């Protein structure tokens, strides 16, 4: 995914459904550990928040760039066991 090196993703309102703040989402993306194609154009990115709790962030390509549409803490076990 190219945005890891040269583009900051847009965090959409839907990413706040589970109460993860923007700062933790950005930290987890900047320090991601893994990423998985989960279908329908979404990549699930796994990385730690500022307190080192694993977050899952769903990222899609929209509006000519990358957008975070989902963020949840802690990341579900199915993404941590891969």
N, C-alpha and C positions, 0 to 999 in steps of 0.2 A: 504494500500500500504506500503510495507516494507521499501522502500527507505527513507521515512520521518524520520525514526529513525536511520538508519545505513548505508545509501548509498547516495552518491551525484550523481544526474542524469547527463548524458551527454547532453549538449545543442547543438543540431544539427543546421546547417546553415539555415534550413527552419524556425526555430523559430525566426529568425531575419527579416523575411519578412515585418513585421509591425514596425520595428525600435526600438523594446524594447531591451535595453542592458542586457547583462548577469547578471550584478549586481542586476538589478530590477527583473529579472526572478528568480534568486536565493532567493532574499528577499521574493518574493511572495510565493514561495514554502516553505520556512522556517517558514513563518507566515500565512500559508493557513487558510482560513475560512471554506471552503467546497470543496468537490470533487464529480464529477458526472460521471458515466459510460455513455458515449455517443455512444457506439457501436463500432464495428470493432476493438476492443482491445484498444481503446483510453479512457483515463480518463481526464476530464477537471477539472483542479484544479484552484480554485479562491482564490486569496490573494492579499494583498496590495503591491504596489511597495514602494520604499523608500520615496516617497512623499505622501503615503497613497491612491493613486489612485488604484482602483481594476483592477487587471490583470487576464486574463484567460490564462492558460497554458495547452496545450494539451500534455499529457504524454503517451508514449507507452513503452512496453517492447521489446527491440531489443538488439542484440549483447550481450546477457547474462546479461543485466542490464536495467535500466530505462533511457529513452531518451525523452527530450523535443523536440517536432516537431513543435509546434505552440505556439506563445505568442502574445497577442494583448491587447492594452490599449486604452481606458478603456474596461473592460469586457462588453460583450453584455448583454442587459437587461434580456434576457431569462435565463441566468445563475445567475443573481442577484436576481431574483424573486422566486427562488425555495425554 
